[in-house]
Amino acid sequence: MNVLRNQVTSGAAIETRRAVLRRAVLGVGGLSLAGLLAACGGSGDANRGNEDRTAAGGPVTGIDEVAVRDNYFALAAIEIPVGTTVTWTWEGDHDHNVVADAFESETQTEGRFAQTFAEPGRHEYRCTLHGGMRGEVVVTGGDRS
């Protein structure tokens, strides 16, 4: 009887050790994945430009300059009147570009790029080197006042 009881107790202890080991391995794997995503901009800098939008989620008005930082544009979305020139200024340490359907900057680590918007509409742009870097210029039909 004692032999049977020892085997049952021993089996439960082994199962408990396996469960603890499984949780530890899964926890380390989860931390490794989180670190990898942060290093690649998966949940950090890639979305930081979205923090620069208004609380309502719309574009910011009265701004015609956008900072090109490492893995995000600040401001991510701006609204300007027709005829406005928007200037992107490189402030980060890595190569970036500004690419849209109607315009494209050179790939660079410093300097500026300017684009004048002569027609109303939405102009989505991105950095082709970093998938999470996206921005938008909304051009309205009013004049600059």
N, C-alpha and C positions, 0 to 999 in steps of 0.2 A: 504494500500500500504506500509506504514512504517513497519507494522508487517511482511509482506512478505520479505521486504528488510532485516530486522533484522534477520529473520530465515536463509536467504541465507548467509548473512555475518557470522552468528554464525556457520553455517554448514561448511563454508570454514575455519574458525578458528579452529574448531574441527579437520578437516582433516589435517590441517597444523600441529597441535600439535601431531597428531598421526604419521605423517611422521617424525617429529623431534624425537619423542620417539622411533620409529622403528629404525632410524639411530643410535641413542644413544645405544640401546640394541645391535644392530649388531656390533657396534664399540667396546663395552665392551667385547662381546663374542669373537671377533677377537683378541683383546689384550690378553684375557685369554688363547686362543688357542696358540698364539705365545709364551706366557710365559711357557705354559706346554711343548711345543715342545723344547724350549731352555733348560728347566730343565731336560728333558729326553735325551738331546743330539740330538734332531731331526734335527736341522739345524746348530748347533754350533760345539762343540768338536768332534762330530762323524765324521765330514768331514774334520777336521783340518789337518789330516795326508796327505790329498791330496794336501795341500798347499806346502808340501815338495817335490813334484815331480818337474821335470824340466818344463820349460815353454812349451816345445813341448809335455808334457804329458807323457813322458817315464820315466823309472826308472833311479835313480841316480847311477852313477858308482863310484868306488873307496871307497865305504863305506861298512863296514862289521859289524856295530853296529846299533841296532834299539832300540829306547827308547819306553818303554811301559808306556804311560801316561794315565791320566784319560780320557778314551773314544776315544783315537786315538793312532796310531803307528806313530812315527817320526823316520824315514822316512817311508812313506807308500809303496814305491816300490824301490828296489835296484837291481842292476845288478852286479854279481860277477863271477869270473872264477871258473871252476871246482876245487874242493879241498879246497875251502875257508870255514872257520868256521864263521858262523854268530852268534853274541851274542845279545840277547834281555835283556835289563836292565830295571827293574821296577823303575819308578820315580814318580808314582802317589800315591794316598791315598787309592785306592779301589782295590779289588780283580780283577785279570785278569789272562788269560792264553793265550798261543799261540798254536793253533791247526791247523794242516794240515793233508792231507791224509797220509803222510809218517812220521810224528813226532807229539809229543804233550808234552807240558810242564805241570807242576803241576799248579793248581790255587794258586796264591800267591799275596801278596801285596808288597813284596820287594825281592831283590835278582837278580839272573841272570839265563838265560837259553841259552845253546849253541847247535848249530846243524851244522855238517859238511855236505857239499853238494858234493857228489862224482860223480854225473851224471848230464849232461846238461839237462835243461828243465825249465819249469815254475812251481813254487810252491806257490800257493795261500794259505794264512793262515788267521786266524781270532781269535777273542776272543769269545768264546761261551757264555760268560756272557753278552756281549754287541753287539747287532746285527750290529751296524754301524762300529765296529772296524775290519777293513780288511787291509791286506797288501799282498805284493808279493815279492818273491825272484826269479829273473831270473838268471839262471846259464848258463854261456856260456862255450863252449868247449875249450877255451884257457887255458894256464897254468898261474899261478900267477907270474907276473913279476913286 
